[in-house]
Amino acid sequence: MNKKIEKIGLKIGMSFAERSIGTNAIALSIKMKKPVYTTPLHHYCDLLREFYFYSVPLEIKKSDIGYLAICSLNEPIKVELGVIANLTAYKIINELKSSKISSNLPDKKDCLLNKKQLAILKLIAMGVPDKTIALEEGITINTVKYHKKSIFKKLEVECSAQAVIKCLKLNIMSIDQIDC
């Protein structure tokens, strides 16, 4: 049994983005914004061929904050466990909504970045210096600095690292969009 837990623990520690691991309940539930159940037959990735997944997306203020997932190795997930997952997700969301945590998450639409700001933030996330950003975007260094200040203000952060992290948390930008 410990080997099963260790094997599952290794799987949970990786990215479940559809682009990186193929079709799976977690990626689908976030994309479709509803609970999803997948069986080994649904997976074309060898890594998941023995797994059953049930995933419920967690959303606050129209922003995905994560997911609640149950997986089982070689055994279908019982209906009762799915019901428990749905109730648990409901309870998590309600507790977050009523706590101070949710008040710290701004509305995605309140801090949306324009295309130029998002392009600059992606370059910043890749570690590109301001001079190079200016050259790549066809703007001056002062304009880059202006956009950075606007980004920080909209996201209510103090530095580039915080801006990147906040955009990832709010799904304004995904880790897959950052080429390192």
Secondary structure as the mmCIF struct_conf table of DSSP 4:
data_model
#
loop_
_struct_conf.conf_type_id
_struct_conf.id
_struct_conf.beg_label_comp_id
_struct_conf.beg_label_asym_id
_struct_conf.beg_label_seq_id
_struct_conf.end_label_comp_id
_struct_conf.end_label_asym_id
_struct_conf.end_label_seq_id
HELX_RH_AL_P HELX_RH_AL_P1 ASN A 2 ILE A 12
TURN_TY1_P TURN_TY1_P1 GLY A 13 GLY A 13
BEND BEND1 MET A 14 MET A 14
HELX_RH_AL_P HELX_RH_AL_P2 GLU A 18 ILE A 21
BEND BEND2 THR A 23 THR A 23
HELX_RH_AL_P HELX_RH_AL_P3 ALA A 25 MET A 32
TURN_TY1_P TURN_TY1_P2 LYS A 33 LYS A 33
BEND BEND3 LYS A 34 LYS A 34
STRN STRN1 VAL A 36 THR A 38
HELX_RH_3T_P HELX_RH_3T_P1 PRO A 40 HIS A 42
BEND BEND4 CYS A 45 CYS A 45
HELX_RH_3T_P HELX_RH_3T_P2 ASP A 46 LEU A 48
TURN_TY1_P TURN_TY1_P3 ARG A 49 GLU A 50
STRN STRN2 PHE A 51 ILE A 60
TURN_TY1_P TURN_TY1_P4 LYS A 61 LYS A 62
STRN STRN3 SER A 63 LEU A 73
BEND BEND5 ASN A 74 GLU A 75
HELX_LH_PP_P HELX_LH_PP_P1 PRO A 76 LYS A 78
HELX_RH_AL_P HELX_RH_AL_P4 VAL A 79 SER A 98
BEND BEND6 SER A 99 SER A 99
HELX_RH_AL_P HELX_RH_AL_P5 LYS A 100 SER A 103
TURN_TY1_P TURN_TY1_P5 ASN A 104 ASN A 104
BEND BEND7 LEU A 105 LEU A 105
HELX_RH_3T_P HELX_RH_3T_P3 LYS A 108 CYS A 111
HELX_LH_PP_P HELX_LH_PP_P2 LEU A 112 ASN A 114
HELX_RH_AL_P HELX_RH_AL_P6 LYS A 115 ALA A 125
TURN_TY1_P TURN_TY1_P6 MET A 126 GLY A 127
HELX_RH_AL_P HELX_RH_AL_P7 ASP A 130 GLU A 137
TURN_TY1_P TURN_TY1_P7 GLY A 138 GLY A 138
HELX_RH_AL_P HELX_RH_AL_P8 ILE A 141 LEU A 155
TURN_TY1_P TURN_TY1_P8 GLU A 156 GLU A 156
BEND BEND8 GLU A 158 CYS A 159
HELX_RH_AL_P HELX_RH_AL_P9 SER A 160 LYS A 169
TURN_TY1_P TURN_TY1_P9 LEU A 170 ASN A 171
BEND BEND9 ILE A 172 MET A 173
HELX_RH_3T_P HELX_RH_3T_P4 ILE A 175 GLN A 177
#
